Amino acid sequence: MATQLRRYLAEIGRRGGRKSRRKLDPEQARMMVRVREARRAYRTYHARCFWSSPPNLAIGAVDVPWVAEQLMRHGGRDAWEKGARLCR
């Protein structure tokens, strides 16, 4: 009885593990990283570059070019470099 239960639970766990793993293609993974970096830059440079926008603005994939542009236009050299990396 215990061995059957153990086998059953192992099979369920193996099947669940296979289904729950998501696969990202390289382009999606790069976009996720760009969005994460844009969100971090928005928080870091809010006072200098994004003062007219709310501090808790939700940055998404469509906002990445805007964040990069604002960083490069209103920030210093370090912000410009971060914006240039977001543009790649």
DSSP file (Angstrom, degrees, kcal/mol; ACC not computed):
  #  RESIDUE AA STRUCTURE BP1 BP2  ACC     N-H-->O    O-->H-N    N-H-->O    O-->H-N    TCO  KAPPA ALPHA  PHI   PSI    X-CA   Y-CA   Z-CA
    1    1 A M     >        0   0    0      0, 0.0     4,-2.2     0, 0.0     5,-0.2   0.000 360.0 360.0 360.0 -46.8    0.0    0.0    0.0
    2    2 A A  H  >  +     0   0    0      1,-0.2     4,-2.3     2,-0.2     5,-0.1   0.858 360.0  51.3 -66.3 -35.5    2.8    2.5    1.0
    3    3 A T  H  > S+     0   0    0      2,-0.2     4,-2.5     1,-0.2    -1,-0.2   0.892 109.1  50.1 -70.4 -37.8    4.7    1.7   -2.2
    4    4 A Q  H  > S+     0   0    0      2,-0.2     4,-2.6     1,-0.2    -2,-0.2   0.925 112.0  48.1 -63.8 -43.4    1.7    2.2   -4.4
    5    5 A L  H  X S+     0   0    0     -4,-2.2     4,-2.7     1,-0.2     5,-0.2   0.914 111.3  50.2 -62.7 -43.4    1.0    5.6   -2.8
    6    6 A R  H  X S+     0   0    0     -4,-2.3     4,-2.2     2,-0.2    -1,-0.2   0.913 112.0  47.5 -62.5 -43.1    4.7    6.6   -3.1
    7    7 A R  H  X S+     0   0    0     -4,-2.5     4,-2.3     2,-0.2    -2,-0.2   0.913 112.0  50.6 -63.7 -42.5    4.7    5.7   -6.8
    8    8 A Y  H  X S+     0   0    0     -4,-2.6     4,-2.3     1,-0.2    -2,-0.2   0.936 112.3  45.6 -61.5 -47.6    1.4    7.5   -7.4
    9    9 A L  H  X S+     0   0    0     -4,-2.7     4,-2.5     1,-0.2    -1,-0.2   0.864 111.3  53.4 -65.0 -36.2    2.7   10.7   -5.7
   10   10 A A  H  X S+     0   0    0     -4,-2.2     4,-2.3    -5,-0.2    -1,-0.2   0.908 109.7  48.3 -64.9 -40.8    6.0   10.5   -7.6
   11   11 A E  H  X S+     0   0    0     -4,-2.3     4,-2.3     2,-0.2    -2,-0.2   0.911 112.4  47.8 -66.3 -42.5    4.1   10.3  -10.9
   12   12 A I  H  X S+     0   0    0     -4,-2.3     4,-2.7     1,-0.2     5,-0.2   0.929 113.2  48.6 -63.8 -44.8    1.9   13.2  -10.1
   13   13 A G  H  X S+     0   0    0     -4,-2.5     4,-2.2     1,-0.2    -2,-0.2   0.886 111.6  49.3 -62.9 -39.3    4.9   15.3   -9.0
   14   14 A R  H  X S+     0   0    0     -4,-2.3     4,-1.6     2,-0.2    -1,-0.2   0.919 113.4  45.9 -67.2 -42.7    6.8   14.4  -12.1
   15   15 A R  H  X S+     0   0    0     -4,-2.3     4,-2.1     1,-0.2    -2,-0.2   0.909 113.4  49.4 -66.7 -42.4    3.8   15.3  -14.4
   16   16 A G  H  X S+     0   0    0     -4,-2.7     4,-2.3     1,-0.2    -1,-0.2   0.887 108.8  53.1 -64.7 -38.8    3.2   18.6  -12.5
   17   17 A G  H  X S+     0   0    0     -4,-2.2     4,-0.8    -5,-0.2    -1,-0.2   0.868 109.8  48.1 -64.6 -36.7    6.8   19.6  -12.7
   18   18 A R  H  < S+     0   0    0     -4,-1.6     3,-0.3     1,-0.2    -1,-0.2   0.902 115.2  44.2 -70.2 -40.5    6.9   19.1  -16.5
   19   19 A K  H  < S+     0   0    0     -4,-2.1    -2,-0.2     1,-0.2    -1,-0.2   0.844 110.2  53.9 -73.9 -33.5    3.7   21.1  -17.0
   20   20 A S  H  < S+     0   0    0     -4,-2.3     2,-0.5    -5,-0.2    -1,-0.2   0.680  84.5  95.8 -81.0 -15.4    4.5   23.9  -14.7
   21   21 A R     <  -     0   0    0     -4,-0.8     2,-0.3    -3,-0.3    -4,-0.0  -0.620  66.2-149.9 -77.2 122.8    7.8   24.8  -16.3
   22   22 A R        -     0   0    0     -2,-0.5     2,-0.5     2,-0.0    -2,-0.1  -0.669   1.1-143.8 -93.1 149.7    7.4   27.6  -18.8
   23   23 A K        -     0   0    0     -2,-0.3     2,-0.4     0, 0.0    -2,-0.0  -0.950  13.1-165.8-114.1 126.9    9.7   27.9  -21.7
   24   24 A L        -     0   0    0     -2,-0.5    -2,-0.0     4,-0.0     0, 0.0  -0.911  17.1-132.3-110.3 136.5   10.7   31.3  -23.0
   25   25 A D     >  -     0   0    0     -2,-0.4     4,-2.2     1,-0.1     3,-0.3  -0.459  36.3-101.2 -77.2 164.3   12.2   31.9  -26.3
   26   26 A P  H  > S+     0   0    0      0, 0.0     4,-2.3     0, 0.0     5,-0.2   0.840 121.1  54.1 -58.4 -35.5   15.3   34.1  -26.3
   27   27 A E  H  > S+     0   0    0      2,-0.2     4,-2.1     1,-0.2     5,-0.1   0.912 109.2  47.7 -66.9 -41.8   13.4   37.2  -27.4
   28   28 A Q  H  > S+     0   0    0     -3,-0.3     4,-2.3     2,-0.2    -1,-0.2   0.905 111.6  50.9 -64.3 -41.1   10.9   36.9  -24.6
   29   29 A A  H  X S+     0   0    0     -4,-2.2     4,-1.9     1,-0.2    -2,-0.2   0.913 110.0  49.5 -63.6 -42.3   13.6   36.4  -22.1
   30   30 A R  H  X S+     0   0    0     -4,-2.3     4,-2.4     1,-0.2    -1,-0.2   0.896 110.4  51.2 -63.1 -39.4   15.5   39.5  -23.3
   31   31 A M  H  X S+     0   0    0     -4,-2.1     4,-2.5     1,-0.2    -2,-0.2   0.890 107.3  52.9 -65.8 -38.7   12.3   41.6  -23.2
   32   32 A M  H  X S+     0   0    0     -4,-2.3     4,-2.2     1,-0.2    -1,-0.2   0.911 110.5  47.6 -61.6 -41.2   11.7   40.4  -19.6
   33   33 A V  H  X S+     0   0    0     -4,-1.9     4,-2.6     2,-0.2    -2,-0.2   0.913 111.0  51.1 -66.5 -42.3   15.2   41.6  -18.6
   34   34 A R  H  X S+     0   0    0     -4,-2.4     4,-2.5     1,-0.2    -2,-0.2   0.908 110.9  48.3 -61.8 -42.1   14.7   44.9  -20.4
   35   35 A V  H  X S+     0   0    0     -4,-2.5     4,-2.5     2,-0.2    -1,-0.2   0.916 111.7  49.8 -64.7 -42.6   11.4   45.5  -18.6
   36   36 A R  H  X S+     0   0    0     -4,-2.2     4,-2.1     1,-0.2    -2,-0.2   0.919 113.1  46.1 -62.2 -43.4   13.0   44.7  -15.2
   37   37 A E  H  X S+     0   0    0     -4,-2.6     4,-2.5     2,-0.2    -2,-0.2   0.877 111.5  52.2 -67.3 -37.5   15.9   47.0  -15.9
   38   38 A A  H  X S+     0   0    0     -4,-2.5     4,-2.5     2,-0.2    -2,-0.2   0.907 109.5  49.5 -64.9 -41.3   13.5   49.8  -17.1
   39   39 A R  H  X S+     0   0    0     -4,-2.5     4,-2.0     2,-0.2    -2,-0.2   0.919 112.2  47.8 -62.5 -43.2   11.5   49.4  -13.8
   40   40 A R  H  X S+     0   0    0     -4,-2.1     4,-2.5     1,-0.2    -2,-0.2   0.912 113.0  48.0 -64.4 -42.6   14.7   49.6  -11.8
   41   41 A A  H  X S+     0   0    0     -4,-2.5     4,-2.9     2,-0.2    -2,-0.2   0.880 108.4  55.3 -66.4 -37.7   15.9   52.7  -13.7
   42   42 A Y  H  < S+     0   0    0     -4,-2.5     4,-0.2     1,-0.2    -1,-0.2   0.928 112.3  42.5 -60.4 -45.2   12.5   54.4  -13.3
   43   43 A R  H >< S+     0   0    0     -4,-2.0     3,-0.7     1,-0.2     4,-0.3   0.918 116.9  47.4 -67.2 -42.7   12.7   54.0   -9.5
   44   44 A T  H 3< S+     0   0    0     -4,-2.5     3,-0.3     1,-0.2    -2,-0.2   0.909 122.9  31.3 -66.3 -43.7   16.3   55.0   -9.3
   45   45 A Y  T 3X>S+     0   0    0     -4,-2.9     4,-3.1     1,-0.2     5,-0.9   0.092  83.0 115.8-104.8  21.5   16.1   58.1  -11.5
   46   46 A H  H <>5S+     0   0    0     -3,-0.7     4,-1.2    -4,-0.2     7,-0.2   0.922  77.2  47.6 -59.1 -47.2   12.5   59.1  -10.7
   47   47 A A  H  45S+     0   0    0     -4,-0.3    -1,-0.2    -3,-0.3     4,-0.2   0.831 120.9  37.1 -65.4 -32.0   13.4   62.4   -9.1
   48   48 A R  H  45S+     0   0    0     -3,-0.2    -2,-0.2    -4,-0.1    -1,-0.2   0.877 135.0  12.3 -88.6 -40.7   15.8   63.4  -11.9
   49   49 A C  H  <5S+     0   0    0     -4,-3.1    -3,-0.2    -7,-0.1     3,-0.2   0.696 130.9  36.3-114.4 -24.6   14.0   62.2  -15.0
   50   50 A F    ><< +     0   0    0     -4,-1.2     3,-2.0    -5,-0.9    -3,-0.2   0.001  67.5 128.7-123.9  27.9   10.5   61.1  -14.3
   51   51 A W  T 3  S+     0   0    0      1,-0.3    -1,-0.1    -4,-0.2    -4,-0.1   0.750  72.8  56.9 -61.0 -25.3    9.4   63.7  -11.7
   52   52 A S  T 3  S+     0   0    0     -3,-0.2    -1,-0.3    -6,-0.1    -2,-0.1   0.537  99.0  73.1 -85.3  -4.7    6.2   64.6  -13.6
   53   53 A S  S <  S-     0   0    0     -3,-2.0    -3,-0.1    -7,-0.2     4,-0.0  -0.756  98.0 -91.3-105.3 154.7    5.0   60.9  -13.5
   54   54 A P    >   -     0   0    0      0, 0.0     3,-1.4     0, 0.0    -1,-0.1  -0.342  30.8-127.5 -64.3 144.9    3.6   59.1  -10.5
   55   55 A P  T 3  S+     0   0    0      0, 0.0    -9,-0.1     0, 0.0    -8,-0.0   0.759 106.9  50.7 -65.6 -23.9    6.3   57.3   -8.5
   56   56 A N  T 3  S+     0   0    0      2,-0.1     2,-0.1   -13,-0.0   -13,-0.0   0.007  76.2 149.2-104.8  29.1    4.4   54.0   -8.6
   57   57 A L    <   -     0   0    0     -3,-1.4     2,-0.8     1,-0.1   -15,-0.0  -0.404  50.6-122.8 -63.1 133.0    3.8   53.9  -12.3
   58   58 A A        -     0   0    0     -2,-0.1     2,-0.5     1,-0.0    -1,-0.1  -0.712  25.8-152.9 -82.2 112.6    3.6   50.3  -13.7
   59   59 A I        +     0   0    0     -2,-0.8     2,-0.2   -24,-0.1   -20,-0.1  -0.753  20.4 174.5 -89.5 126.4    6.3   50.0  -16.4
   60   60 A G    >>  -     0   0    0     -2,-0.5     3,-0.9   -22,-0.1     4,-0.6  -0.530  49.4 -81.3-118.6-172.2    5.5   47.4  -19.0
   61   61 A A  G >4 S+     0   0    0      1,-0.3     3,-0.8     2,-0.2    -2,-0.0   0.843 126.7  54.9 -62.9 -35.0    7.1   46.3  -22.3
   62   62 A V  G 34 S+     0   0    0      1,-0.2     4,-0.4     2,-0.1    -1,-0.3   0.711 104.8  55.9 -72.7 -18.0    5.5   49.2  -24.3
   63   63 A D  G <> S+     0   0    0     -3,-0.9     4,-2.5     1,-0.2    -1,-0.2   0.571  80.7  89.1 -89.4 -10.1    7.1   51.7  -21.8
   64   64 A V  H <X S+     0   0    0     -3,-0.8     4,-2.5    -4,-0.6     5,-0.2   0.909  87.5  48.5 -59.3 -46.1   10.7   50.6  -22.2
   65   65 A P  H  > S+     0   0    0      0, 0.0     4,-2.5     0, 0.0    -1,-0.2   0.899 112.2  50.3 -61.6 -37.5   11.4   53.0  -25.2
   66   66 A W  H  > S+     0   0    0     -4,-0.4     4,-2.6     2,-0.2     5,-0.2   0.925 110.6  48.8 -64.2 -44.8    9.9   55.9  -23.3
   67   67 A V  H  X S+     0   0    0     -4,-2.5     4,-2.4     1,-0.2    -1,-0.2   0.925 112.4  48.8 -60.9 -44.5   11.9   55.2  -20.2
   68   68 A A  H  X S+     0   0    0     -4,-2.5     4,-2.3    -5,-0.2    -2,-0.2   0.916 111.5  49.7 -62.1 -43.1   15.1   54.9  -22.3
   69   69 A E  H  X S+     0   0    0     -4,-2.5     4,-1.9     1,-0.2    -2,-0.2   0.924 111.8  47.3 -62.4 -45.2   14.3   58.2  -24.0
   70   70 A Q  H  X S+     0   0    0     -4,-2.6     4,-2.7     1,-0.2     5,-0.5   0.892 111.6  51.3 -65.0 -39.8   13.7   60.1  -20.8
   71   71 A L  H  X S+     0   0    0     -4,-2.4     4,-1.5    -5,-0.2    -1,-0.2   0.923 113.4  44.5 -61.6 -43.4   16.9   58.7  -19.2
   72   72 A M  H  < S+     0   0    0     -4,-2.3    -1,-0.2    -5,-0.2    -2,-0.2   0.790 118.9  42.6 -74.5 -26.9   18.9   59.8  -22.2
   73   73 A R  H  < S+     0   0    0     -4,-1.9    -2,-0.2    -5,-0.2    -3,-0.2   0.901 129.0  20.3 -84.6 -43.5   17.3   63.2  -22.4
   74   74 A H  H  < S+     0   0    0     -4,-2.7    -3,-0.2    -5,-0.2    -2,-0.2   0.553 106.8  80.4-109.8 -10.3   17.1   64.3  -18.8
   75   75 A G  S  < S-     0   0    0     -4,-1.5    -4,-0.0    -5,-0.5   -30,-0.0  -0.331  76.0-108.6 -92.1 176.5   19.6   62.2  -16.9
   76   76 A G     >  -     0   0    0     -2,-0.1     4,-2.5     4,-0.0    -1,-0.2   0.016  55.6 -69.2 -84.2-161.3   23.4   62.5  -16.6
   77   77 A R  H  > S+     0   0    0      1,-0.2     4,-2.5     2,-0.2     5,-0.2   0.905 133.6  51.3 -63.0 -42.6   26.0   60.3  -18.1
   78   78 A D  H  > S+     0   0    0      1,-0.2     4,-1.8     2,-0.2    -1,-0.2   0.899 112.7  46.1 -63.7 -39.8   25.1   57.3  -16.0
   79   79 A A  H  > S+     0   0    0      2,-0.2     4,-2.6     1,-0.2    -1,-0.2   0.885 110.5  54.0 -68.7 -37.7   21.4   57.6  -16.9
   80   80 A W  H  X S+     0   0    0     -4,-2.5     4,-2.4     1,-0.2    -2,-0.2   0.917 108.5  49.0 -61.6 -42.6   22.3   58.1  -20.5
   81   81 A E  H  X S+     0   0    0     -4,-2.5     4,-2.0     2,-0.2    -1,-0.2   0.895 110.7  50.0 -64.5 -39.9   24.3   54.9  -20.5
   82   82 A K  H  X S+     0   0    0     -4,-1.8     4,-1.7     2,-0.2    -2,-0.2   0.919 111.3  49.3 -64.5 -42.3   21.5   53.0  -18.8
   83   83 A G  H  X S+     0   0    0     -4,-2.6     4,-1.2     1,-0.2    -2,-0.2   0.882 108.8  52.8 -62.9 -38.7   19.0   54.3  -21.4
   84   84 A A  H  X S+     0   0    0     -4,-2.4     4,-0.6     1,-0.2     3,-0.2   0.884 107.6  51.4 -64.8 -38.4   21.4   53.3  -24.3
   85   85 A R  H >< S+     0   0    0     -4,-2.0     3,-0.7     1,-0.2    -1,-0.2   0.863 107.2  53.8 -66.2 -34.0   21.5   49.8  -22.9
   86   86 A L  H 3< S+     0   0    0     -4,-1.7    -1,-0.2     1,-0.2    -2,-0.2   0.786 102.1  60.1 -68.5 -26.3   17.7   49.6  -22.8
   87   87 A C  H 3<        0   0    0     -4,-1.2    -1,-0.2     1,-0.2    -2,-0.2   0.691 360.0 360.0 -75.2 -19.0   17.6   50.6  -26.5
   88   88 A R    <<        0   0    0     -3,-0.7    -1,-0.2    -4,-0.6    -2,-0.1   0.515 360.0 360.0 -63.6 360.0   19.6   47.5  -27.6
